[in-house]
Amino acid sequence: LAVLRDCCWSFSMGSAYQFHSWRVFVVVCALPCVCAVVALTFIPESPRFFLEMGKHDEAWMVLKQIHDTNMRARGEPEKVFTVNRIKLPKHLDELVEMQSDSANPVAKVLFRIRTELRGIWLTFMKCFNYPVRDNTIKLAIVWFTLSFGYYGLSVWFPDVIHHLQSDEYASRVKTHNNERIEDFTFNFTLENQIHTNGVFVNDRFISMKLKSVTFVDSTFQNCYFDDVSTVGSLFKNCSFVEAFFYNTDIDDTKLVGSRVINSSFHHNKTGCQMTFDDDYSAYWVYFVNFLGTLAVLPGNIVSALLMDKIGRLSMLGGSMVLSGISCFFLWFGTSESMMIFMLCLYNGLSISAWNSLDVVTAELYPTDRRGTGFGFCNAMCKLAAVLGNLIFGSLVGITKAIPILLASTVLVGGGLVGLRLPDTRGNVLM
């Protein structure tokens, strides 16, 4: 945040307030969380929780509200809500009271904690018992593969765009050889240039910027540098004789193998000097991510409208297979526009898999194992995201064949496994 604070632009509201972009970004990111906390106050507790607390009437009212809402959506508002049987979960307090009446409070607390942990473990193990064991394994595979491909590509893709831009930028470099410039004032920006074997005598570099400029085997004699900023620029094997540097960011990191003879440095610039104007590709990476995220919107709309019509499994498997195929075609991307189009297509296709996977996971588990099963699948998702970031991040800038083939294979394989799950469309939840 400190780097962003130094580098980002700012804007003012009136004369009293000034905002830096990173602060606005943090506030905007916090708004959904605040809205979610507020919305939680209007959401009723689950019927199971009310039953565990012994509040049977409240549980019945919540079930009736859910039933009436679903029936109205189906066009059957006249259907009456009825309950034939309710299985009451065993109260933890009842288990605690089974302890000896003479037990001290500390022993009861320890017993409660041990009982809670044992209950969590037993519930987790139930996810691997018949008849949900096969479903748990298949769901874990689907969650893992979808997350591995999605989050791996989200790290790898912006860097691919950056490398394409760098290659295109480098192809337009201007080369100057054996030049000799005397008594000249440089007060403008030099960009994307290579100066080799140059000789600069009594020249002045004033209020200027060197952007991606490299001086190789050049000599600067009795030159004056004042208010000079460098971005991606280097002086390789150069010689500075009786040069004077004032208010510049030229330091040892920019002077690679160079000799400094009878020269002085005064008031060197510190901190981050780079802006989006200096490195437009940095802005472009954020914009590409924005376009990819925007492509998710139509996928969300399509999946919401067609979930019940084409089925959860068809949408899950089809979306993963198609997103894997679209990922494979990234191999043939040679331009920014084509790569961005394929990214948008991939994001638009994969979001349907995410949405249908959430529904399938919730519908395949019975009530007493639904939360635990969903949590286990999400844990596999987070593990895959970490591994995807590590593996794809290590391959950035090395090769694009392995990330593309790996992501494509994983997504298609996960989609085929997803098609083997039981279809829950129209089934009564357990």
C-alpha positions in Angstrom: 0.0 0.0 0.0 2.9 2.4 0.7 4.2 1.9 -2.8 0.7 2.5 -4.3 0.3 5.5 -2.1 3.5 7.0 -3.5 2.9 6.1 -7.1 -0.9 6.5 -7.7 -2.7 9.6 -8.7 -5.1 11.5 -6.4 -8.1 13.7 -6.7 -9.8 16.3 -4.6 -13.4 17.0 -3.4 -13.8 20.6 -2.7 -10.9 22.2 -0.8 -11.0 20.2 2.4 -10.7 16.5 1.2 -8.1 14.7 -0.9 -8.3 11.1 -1.8 -5.6 8.8 -3.1 -6.7 6.1 -5.5 -5.5 3.2 -3.3 -7.6 4.5 -0.4 -10.7 4.7 -2.6 -9.9 1.2 -3.8 -9.8 -0.1 -0.2 -13.1 1.6 0.6 -14.8 0.2 -2.4 -13.6 -3.3 -1.7 -14.9 -3.0 1.9 -18.4 -2.0 0.8 -19.6 -5.5 -0.2 -18.5 -6.9 3.1 -20.4 -4.1 5.0 -23.5 -4.8 2.9 -23.2 -8.5 3.6 -23.1 -7.9 7.3 -26.2 -5.7 7.1 -28.0 -8.2 4.9 -27.3 -11.0 7.4 -29.5 -9.3 10.0 -32.5 -9.8 7.7 -31.8 -13.5 7.0 -33.5 -16.0 9.4 -31.6 -18.7 11.1 -31.6 -22.1 9.7 -34.4 -24.5 10.8 -31.8 -27.0 12.0 -30.4 -24.4 14.4 -33.8 -23.6 15.8 -34.5 -27.3 16.3 -31.1 -27.7 18.1 -32.1 -24.7 20.4 -35.5 -26.3 21.1 -37.3 -23.5 19.2 -39.7 -25.7 17.2 -42.2 -23.1 16.3 -39.5 -20.8 14.8 -38.1 -23.7 12.8 -41.6 -24.4 11.5 -42.2 -20.8 10.4 -38.9 -20.7 8.5 -39.7 -23.9 6.7 -43.1 -22.6 5.8 -41.6 -19.3 4.5 -39.2 -21.3 2.3 -42.0 -23.5 1.1 -44.3 -20.6 0.2 -41.6 -18.8 -1.6 -40.7 -21.8 -3.7 -44.4 -22.6 -4.5 -45.0 -19.0 -5.7 -42.0 -19.2 -7.9 -43.4 -22.5 -9.4 -46.8 -20.9 -10.0 -48.5 -23.0 -7.2 -49.2 -20.5 -4.4 -52.2 -22.5 -3.2 -50.2 -25.5 -2.2 -50.4 -26.0 1.6 -47.2 -26.5 3.7 -47.3 -29.7 5.7 -44.8 -31.5 7.9 -45.1 -35.2 8.6 -42.0 -35.8 10.7 -39.1 -33.8 12.2 -36.0 -35.6 13.4 -34.6 -33.6 16.3 -30.8 -33.5 16.6 -29.3 -34.4 20.0 -28.6 -31.4 22.2 -25.0 -30.9 23.2 -26.1 -29.6 26.6 -27.8 -33.0 27.1 -24.4 -34.7 26.5 -22.7 -32.4 28.9 -25.2 -33.1 31.6 -24.4 -36.8 31.2 -21.2 -36.0 33.0 -21.1 -36.6 36.8 -23.0 -34.0 38.8 -19.9 -33.6 40.9 -17.8 -32.6 37.9 -16.2 -29.2 38.2 -16.9 -26.4 35.7 -13.4 -26.8 34.1 -14.1 -30.5 33.4 -17.4 -29.7 31.9 -15.9 -27.1 29.6 -13.2 -29.6 28.5 -15.8 -32.2 28.0 -17.9 -29.8 25.9 -14.9 -28.9 23.7 -13.9 -32.6 23.3 -17.5 -33.5 22.4 -17.7 -30.7 19.8 -14.4 -31.8 18.2 -15.5 -35.4 18.2 -18.8 -34.4 16.6 -17.0 -32.4 13.9 -14.8 -35.4 13.2 -17.6 -37.8 13.1 -19.6 -35.6 10.8 -16.6 -35.2 8.5 -16.1 -39.0 8.4 -19.8 -39.4 7.5 -19.0 -37.6 4.2 -16.9 -40.7 3.3 -19.6 -43.2 4.3 -22.1 -44.9 2.1 -24.0 -43.5 0.1 -22.2 -40.2 -0.3 -18.6 -41.4 -0.3 -18.3 -41.6 -4.1 -20.0 -38.2 -4.5 -17.5 -36.7 -2.0 -14.5 -38.0 -3.9 -15.9 -36.9 -7.3 -16.9 -33.4 -5.9 -13.4 -33.0 -4.4 -11.9 -33.7 -7.8 -14.2 -31.3 -9.6 -13.6 -28.5 -7.1 -9.8 -29.1 -7.2 -9.5 -29.2 -11.0 -11.8 -26.2 -11.6 -10.0 -24.1 -9.0 -6.5 -25.2 -10.2 -7.2 -24.2 -13.8 -9.0 -21.0 -13.0 -6.7 -19.5 -10.4 -3.6 -20.7 -12.1 -4.6 -19.0 -15.4 -5.6 -15.8 -13.5 -2.0 -15.5 -12.3 -0.3 -16.6 -15.6 -2.4 -14.7 -18.1 -1.7 -11.0 -17.2 2.0 -11.8 -17.3 1.6 -13.3 -20.8 0.0 -10.0 -21.9 2.9 -8.1 -20.3 5.4 -10.2 -22.2 3.6 -9.7 -25.5 3.6 -5.9 -24.9 7.3 -6.0 -23.9 8.2 -7.9 -27.1 6.2 -5.5 -29.3 7.7 -2.5 -27.5 11.3 -3.9 -27.9 10.6 -4.5 -31.7 10.3 -0.7 -32.1 13.6 0.1 -30.4 15.8 2.8 -32.1 19.5 2.2 -32.2 22.2 4.9 -32.3 25.9 4.0 -32.9 29.1 6.0 -32.6 27.3 9.3 -32.2 29.2 12.4 -30.8 27.1 15.2 -29.3 28.7 18.3 -27.8 27.2 21.4 -26.1 23.7 20.2 -26.4 20.8 20.5 -24.0 18.5 17.5 -23.6 15.2 18.7 -22.0 12.8 16.2 -23.5 12.0 12.5 -23.0 14.1 9.8 -24.6 12.3 6.6 -25.0 13.0 3.0 -26.2 16.5 3.7 -27.5 19.9 2.1 -27.4 23.0 4.3 -27.7 26.3 2.4 -28.3 29.8 3.8 -28.3 28.5 7.4 -28.0 30.5 10.4 -26.8 28.7 13.2 -24.9 30.8 16.3 -24.2 29.7 19.3 -22.2 26.0 18.2 -22.6 23.2 19.2 -20.3 20.4 16.7 -19.3 17.8 19.0 -17.6 14.2 18.2 -16.5 13.9 15.1 -18.6 13.0 11.4 -18.4 14.9 8.4 -19.8 12.3 5.7 -20.5 13.7 2.3 -21.5 17.0 3.8 -22.7 20.3 2.0 -22.6 23.7 3.5 -23.0 26.4 1.0 -23.8 30.1 1.7 -23.8 29.5 5.5 -23.9 31.4 8.3 -22.5 30.0 11.3 -20.6 32.6 14.1 -20.2 31.9 17.2 -18.2 28.1 16.6 -18.5 25.5 18.1 -16.2 22.4 16.1 -15.0 19.6 18.0 -13.3 16.1 16.7 -12.4 16.5 13.5 -14.5 14.3 10.4 -14.0 14.9 7.0 -15.4 12.4 4.2 -16.0 13.9 0.9 -17.1 17.1 2.6 -18.2 20.7 1.6 -17.7 24.2 2.8 -18.3 26.3 -0.3 -19.2 30.1 -0.1 -19.2 30.0 3.7 -19.5 32.5 6.3 -18.3 31.5 9.5 -16.4 34.3 12.0 -16.3 33.8 15.2 -14.2 30.1 14.8 -14.4 27.6 16.5 -12.0 24.4 14.9 -10.9 21.7 16.9 -9.1 18.2 15.7 -8.1 18.4 12.5 -10.2 17.5 8.8 -9.5 20.7 7.6 -11.2 22.5 5.4 -8.7 24.7 2.2 -8.6 21.8 0.1 -9.7 21.6 2.1 -13.0 25.4 2.2 -13.5 26.2 -1.4 -14.5 29.9 -1.9 -14.8 30.4 1.9 -15.3 33.3 4.1 -14.2 32.7 7.3 -12.3 35.7 9.6 -12.3 35.8 13.0 -10.5 32.0 13.1 -10.5 29.6 14.1 -7.7 26.0 13.3 -6.8 23.7 15.7 -4.9 20.2 15.3 -3.6 19.4 12.0 -5.3 15.7 11.2 -5.8 14.2 8.5 -3.5 11.0 6.6 -3.5 8.9 5.3 -6.4 9.2 7.5 -9.5 7.1 5.3 -11.8 3.6 6.2 -12.9 1.1 4.5 -15.3 2.2 7.1 -17.9 5.7 5.6 -17.6 4.6 2.0 -17.7 1.3 1.8 -19.6 1.4 -2.0 -19.6 0.9 -1.9 -15.8 -2.4 -0.1 -16.3 -3.2 -2.4 -19.2 -2.9 -5.5 -17.0 -5.6 -4.1 -14.7 -7.8 -3.2 -17.6 -7.4 -6.7 -19.1 -8.5 -8.2 -15.7 -11.4 -5.9 -15.7 -12.5 -7.1 -19.1 -12.2 -10.7 -18.0 -14.2 -10.1 -14.9 -16.9 -8.2 -17.0 -17.2 -11.2 -19.2 -18.5 -13.2 -16.2 -21.7 -11.2 -16.2 -23.4 -12.8 -19.2 -22.2 -16.2 -18.0 -24.0 -15.6 -14.7 -27.2 -14.6 -16.4 -27.2 -17.6 -18.7 -26.5 -20.1 -15.9 -29.3 -18.6 -13.8 -31.8 -18.9 -16.6 -30.8 -22.4 -17.9 -29.8 -24.2 -14.7 -33.1 -26.0 -14.3 -33.7 -26.4 -18.1 -30.6 -28.1 -19.2 -29.6 -29.6 -15.8 -26.9 -29.0 -13.3 -24.6 -31.8 -14.6 -24.9 -30.8 -18.2 -24.0 -27.2 -17.3 -21.2 -28.3 -15.0 -19.5 -30.8 -17.3 -20.2 -28.8 -20.5 -18.9 -25.6 -19.1 -15.7 -27.2 -17.8 -15.0 -29.0 -21.1 -15.7 -25.9 -23.2 -13.6 -23.7 -20.9 -10.8 -26.3 -21.2 -11.0 -26.2 -25.0 -11.0 -22.4 -25.0 -8.0 -22.5 -22.8 -6.2 -24.7 -25.3 -6.7 -22.2 -28.0 -4.7 -19.7 -26.0 -1.7 -21.6 -27.4 -2.4 -20.0 -30.8 -2.7 -16.4 -29.4 -0.1 -14.2 -31.0 -1.6 -10.8 -30.4 -3.1 -8.9 -27.4 -6.6 -8.7 -28.9 -6.8 -12.4 -29.6 -5.5 -13.3 -26.1 -8.0 -10.9 -24.4 -10.8 -12.3 -26.5 -9.9 -15.9 -25.4 -9.6 -14.8 -21.8 -13.2 -13.3 -21.9 -14.5 -16.4 -23.5 -12.8 -18.6 -20.9 -14.2 -16.6 -18.0 -17.7 -16.5 -19.5 -17.7 -20.2 -19.9 -16.1 -21.2 -16.6 -18.5 -19.1 -14.4 -21.4 -21.4 -15.3 -19.3 -24.3 -13.9 -18.8 -22.5 -10.7 -22.5 -21.7 -10.3 -23.7 -25.2 -11.1 -21.0 -26.8 -8.9 -22.3 -24.8 -5.9 -25.8 -26.1 -6.5 -24.8 -29.7 -7.1 -22.6 -29.8 -4.0 -25.4 -28.4 -1.8 -28.0 -30.8 -3.3 -25.9 -34.0 -3.1 -25.4 -33.9 0.7 -28.0 -34.6 3.3 -28.8 -31.8 5.8 -26.6 -33.2 8.6 -23.5 -33.4 6.3 -24.2 -30.5 3.9 -22.1 -27.9 5.7 -19.2 -30.2 6.4 -19.2 -31.6 2.9 -19.4 -28.1 1.3 -16.6 -26.9 3.6 -14.3 -29.9 2.7 -14.9 -29.2 -1.0 -14.0 -25.5 -0.5 -10.9 -26.5 1.3 -9.8 -28.5 -1.7 -10.6 -25.5 -3.8 -8.3 -23.2 -1.7 -5.6 -25.9 -1.8 -5.8 -26.0 -5.6 -5.7 -22.2 -5.8 -2.5 -22.1 -3.8 -0.9 -24.9 -5.9 -2.1 -23.3 -9.1 -0.6 -19.9 -8.1 2.7 -21.5 -7.2 3.0 -23.8 -10.3 1.8 -21.3 -12.9 3.7 -18.5 -11.3 6.9 -20.4 -11.6 6.3 -20.9 -15.3 5.6 -17.2 -16.1 8.0 -16.0 -18.7 9.5 -19.5 -19.3 6.9 -21.2 -21.5 3.3 -21.0 -22.3 2.9 -24.5 -23.6 3.0 -26.2 -20.2 0.5 -23.9 -18.5 -2.0 -24.1 -21.3 -1.8 -27.9 -21.7 -1.9 -28.4 -17.9 -4.9 -26.1 -17.4 -6.8 -27.5 -20.4 -6.2 -31.1 -19.5 -7.2 -30.5 -15.8 -10.4 -28.7 -16.8 -11.5 -31.2 -19.3 -10.7 -34.1 -16.9 -12.6 -32.4 -14.1 -15.6 -31.8 -16.4 -15.8 -35.5 -17.4 -15.7 -36.5 -13.7 -18.5 -34.0 -13.0 -20.7 -35.6 -15.6 -20.5 -38.8 -13.6 -22.2 -37.2 -10.6 -25.8 -38.1 -9.8 -28.3 -35.6 -11.4 -30.2 -33.7 -8.6 -32.6 -31.8 -10.8 -36.1 -32.2 -9.5 -35.0 -34.5 -6.6 -36.2 -33.9 -3.0 -33.3 -32.9 -0.8 -32.3 -35.3 1.9 
